[in-house]
Amino acid sequence: MENIIYIMSVKIMPSNAEHDDMIQDCMNRETKMNDWEIKFIADLEYCEILSDPQAAKLEKIWDRVTS
């Protein structure tokens, strides 16, 4: 019988605490966001765990408003 080794590639995503900090950073800079982004970020405050697409969008907004 052949030995089979499975290797998984895992992307390390920020923790919930990091997401919470990013959300707060964005909310503190709401003048740099458009109406849709403000609503999106505000809605994230009620999510316990972000989906990959939500996390990616948060990171994109955070990068822009904190630069």
N, C-alpha and C positions, 0 to 999 in steps of 0.2 A: 504494500500500500504506500502511495506517495505521501510525503509530508507536505502540507500546504500551509504557507504562512501568509496571513492577511495583514496588510499594513494600511492603516487609515490615515488620511490627511485631515487634520482638524485645524480650522481657523480659530485662533484665540480671539474671543470677543470681550469687550469690556464687561466688568461685573455690573450687577444691578446698582451698586453704590456709585460706580463711575457714571452709569447712565443717569442716575439721580442728580449727580453733580453737573453733568452736561446739560440736563434739562433746566436746572436752576440757573446756570450760566446764561443759557439762551433767554430765559424769562427776564433776567436782569438786563438784557440787551434787546428788548422787544422793539425798540425804535429802529433796529437794523433788520427786522424781519417784516415780510409782507403779511397780509391778513391771514392767508392760508397757513403760513408757517406758524404764526402765533396760535392759531386754533389747533394745529397738529401737535405742537409742543405742549400746549395746555392739556390736550387729550391724553398724551403720554403719561402725565402725572398719575393717571388712574390705572395704568397698566402695571401689573406685578412683574411680568416678564415681557420683554419686547421681542417681536419676531425679527428675523434677520433683515427683512426689508425696512421695518421701522427703525431698527438700530442703524442701518446704513444711512437712511435719510436723516436721522438725528445727528449722526457724525458729520454728514455733509453740511447741514445747517450750522452746527457748532463750529466747524472749521472756519466757515465764512464769517460768522458773527464775532468770533474771538480773535480773528487775525487783524 
